[in-house]
Amino acid sequence: MQEIGIMEVGGFRIGHAQNMEAATGCTVLLCDRMSPAGLDVRGGGPASRESQILSPVAQADSINAVLLSGGSAFGLDAAGGVQKYLEERGIGFDVGVTKVPLVSQSCLFDLSVGRVDVRPDAAMAYQACENACYDAPAQGNVGAGTGCSVGKYRGMERAMKSGFGTYAVQAGHLKVGALVAVNALGDIYDGATQIAGLLSEDKTALSNTLEELFQDVTIAGNLFSGNTTLGIVVTNAKLNKTQLTKVAGMTHNGFARAIRPVHTNADGDSIYALSTGDLPGDVNVVGAMAAYAMERAIVRAVRLAQPAYGLPACSSL
């Protein structure tokens, strides 16, 4: 297995748009054709739109686009901008009288980083669609990663900046790529080494969220809820919606290897999986490749993030 560029998987475009001053943004993946897709949500606090159509028992077997955005539930309005962009171009599911663009969306919580009153909206998402291309997407403090942060168990005072990242691999003819906006309650690990997350009280070094969590086993009340890591997996393997739902579930292993703790009630962790090609591929092989690619994409998102909004980044330490 070897690393390749994310766009080498083929069959889609990626676009970012963001408001740097307000510390929020969105990232859209536009399929070249309607593509089968699955979704697996493991976090306890998701914010999503058109997620039920990805259920294996739902009628729709493919979609036109996936949008990842900041803004928490306020940001769910942004998908209307993707629909407008696609509708203007006659793209969507043909219902006879018109074509309805099928756009799935998930939002992360970034309201506490920049401005709470500015969120991704339809205009920003439309701009992301206009920016979408086949070039390798920017990474770090961009798109849905603009307001991302990690290590928030003790609040924003001891958190660190994160961002958006990608990684892709190829084994034989199979290609699998991962895109992720890392906005986790927990810490980030590169293998066995913690590279970002909860800062020490004097903010000069890393602390450990799990260790502090275990000291608070009787704690009552809400964990800081400004979280949710959002990912997308793409593959050139021809898989159906049910198989892609399994791939999305296997990809959460990549979350678990790189984020600790993960899938808490204070996170809305969600992963989409899309088939954008027609080559034969085993669902287990694709899922294993996807988990590895997602793990590496998370690490890359954190390593490429730059200090911003008063938050230090991995490079700061």
N, C-alpha and C positions, 0 to 999 in steps of 0.2 A: 504494500500500500504506500502511495506517495502523495505528497501535498500538491494540490493544484489551485488555481485561482477560482474563486467562488463563481465567476461568470462562465467558467468553462463547463459547468454543469449544463448550462443552456436552457433556453425556453422561457426566459423571463427577463424583465428589466427591473432595476432598483433605483429609487429616487428618495432623496432626503429634502426636508424643509425644516427650518427651526427659527426660533426667536431667541437669540443669544442673550439679550438683556433680560428677558423673562425666564430664561433657563428651561425652555420646553421645546419640543419638536415632534416630528413624526417621520416614519420611514415606510414607504410603500413598495410592495412587490407586485408587479403587473405581469400576469401570465400572457405569453404570446397567444395561447389558445386556452379555452376553458380546461382547467386541470383538476383531476381528482385530488381530494384533500381530506386529511383527518386532523383531529385535535384531541389533545389530552391535557386537562387542567388538573393540577395537583395542589395548588395553593388554596388557602381557605378564603381569600378575598379577591376574586377576579372581577374585572369590569370588561364586558365583551358585548359584541354586536354580531348578529347572524352566526352565532356559534352553534345553535341547534341544527342548522342545516347540514352540519358536518357529522352529525350522528349517523352511524351506519344504517339506522332504520329510516332516516329521512329520505325524501324523494330525490332531492338534488344530488347528483353524483360528482359534480365538479364546480369550480368557482373561477372567477375572473381575477381576483386580487386579494391580498392580505395587507392590512394596515396595522402597524404598531405605532402607538402614540403615547405621549405624556398626557397630563391633565386629569388623571383619575377618571371617574365616571363622566365628568364634564367633557372630556375629550371625545366621547362617543359620537358627538355630532360631526366629527371630522370625516367619517366615512362617507357622508353625503357629498363631499367634494370629489372623492374618488368615483362615486356613482355618476356624478355630473360629467366628469371628464370622459368616462367610458361611454355614457349615453350619447354624448355629442359625436362620438365616433362610431355609433351603431354597434357597440360591443355589449353583449349580455346574453342572458338566457332567453331564447325566443318563446314568447307566450302567445304568439299569433298577432295580437294588436300592437305589440312593441317588443323590444328586447330589454330585459331587466338585468342590469349588472349585479352580479352576486359578489359582494365584498364583505369578507369577515374581518373583524377588528378586535384587538385587545389593547387595553390602556394600562399604563403604570402610573404610580403616584409620585409626582415630582413637584407638588404644589408648595412644599416647604423649602425648596432650594432657591427658587427665584421669586416670581410674582404669583401670588395665589389667584389673582383675578385675570390672568392671561393663560389661555389654554389652547392647544391645537384646535382649529375649527375647519370648516369646509374649505375656506380660502387657502389655508396653509396646506391641507391635504391635496388640493387641486394643484398647488405649486409643486408639491413633491412629485405628483404625476407628470407635470411638465418637465421636471428635472430628471425623470427616470430615463436611464440609458443602459447600454450594454457594457459600459466601462466599469472597472472595479470600483465599488462604492468607497467613499471616505469612511474612516473609522475613528473611534475616540469620541470627542465631544461634538457629536453631530446627530441630526435626525432624532429618533426616539431616545438616543443616548445622551442628548444635550443636558438634561437635568438629572441623570442617573447618579446614584450614590450607593455605597455599601457600608456595612458595619454599624447599623443604626440601633442596636439594642439599648444603648444609653442615650439615644437622641442624636440630633444633628451635630451637637457640640463635639462629639467624638467620632463622627462618620468620615468617610473618605470619598473622593470623586471616582466615579466609574464612567462607563460609556457604552458605545456600540462596537461590535466586533464581528468578524466573519472568519471562517476557515472551511476548507474543502479538501476532500481526499478522493483518490481513484484507486481501484483494485481491479485489474483486468479492464473490462469495458465499463464497469460500474463507476458512476460518479455520484458523490453525495456531498452536499454543502450545508453549512449552518450559519445562520445570522442570529444575533442576539443583542438585546438591550439589557444590561446587567444592573438591576436595581434591587438589591437584596438586603434583607435584614441581617444576614449572616456575613461571614468572612469568606475571602476568596483564596483558593489554594492552587498552586501549580505543582502537581504531584503531592509530595508530603510537605511542601514549603508554603507557609502562609505569606501571601504577597500584598494583601490589602484587607481592610475591614475595620474592626473596632480599634480605635486608638487608645493608648494608655491615658491615664488621667492628666498627665502633663503634656500629652499630644506629641511626644518625641519618639515614640516607638509604637509597635503593634501590641495590643492586648489580645485576648482570645474570647470570642463570644460564647463558645460552648462552656468554657471554664466559669465565666461570670454567670451564665444561665444556670449552671448546676449549683452555684452558690445561692441562687434565688428560687429554690424548688417550691417554696411556699408562697411565692409572690402572687398577689391577687391584683387584678386590674388589667388594663390594656397594654399590650406591647406597642411600641411605636409602630404605626401602621403605614409609613410612607415607603412602601416596597413594591414588589412584583417584578420578576425577571421574565421577559418575553422572548421566545425563540421561534424561528422558522427553519425547517429542514426542507431541502429540495434534492431531488434525485432524478437521474435520467432513466431509472428503472420503471417499467410499466406496472404499476400497482393500483389496486382499486381502493375505494374509500375505507373499507374495513381493514385492509392490510396497512394502509397509511396511518390509521388510528393506532395500530399496534406499533408501527415505527415511531410515532410520536411518543408513545408510552415508553419504549425502550430508550429513546433519546433523553428522557428524564434521568437516566443513569449518568449522563454527562453533567447535568445539573448537580446531582448528588456528589459526584467526585470533585467538583470544583467549588461548590458553595456549601458552607457548614455554619449553622443548620440551614436546611432548605425545606420548602413545602410547608411552612408554618401557617398558622391562621392569620398572621400579619403579612403574608405574601399572597399574591394571586398567580403564582407561577403557571405559565401556559406555553405549550409548544404546538405549532402547526407543522404538518408534514404534507408536502405536495409532490406529485409525480408530474414532471414536465417533459418526459421522454417516452420512448416506446421500446426500449431494450429489455430483454429478459433479466430478471433479478430475483433472488430469494429474499423474502421479507426479513429473515433473521440476519442475513449478511448486511442488508441495507440498514437495519436497526442498529447493529453493532458498529457499523461505520459512522452512523449518524450520532451515536452517543460519544464516540471519540471526537468527531468534528465539533460537536457542541461544547465539549469540555475545553478544547483548544480555542474555540471562538470566545468563550468566557474569559479565559486567561488573556487573550489578545485584547479584548475590550478594556480590561482593567489596565494592562500594561501601556496601552496607547492613550489612555485618558490623561488629560492635562489638569493641573490644579485650577480650580475655578470656584467662584461663589463662596470664597472663604474656606473651601475644602481642599486639603492636600490630596495628592494622587500618589500612585505607586512610585512614580519617579521622584517624588518629594522625599521618600525614605531611603 
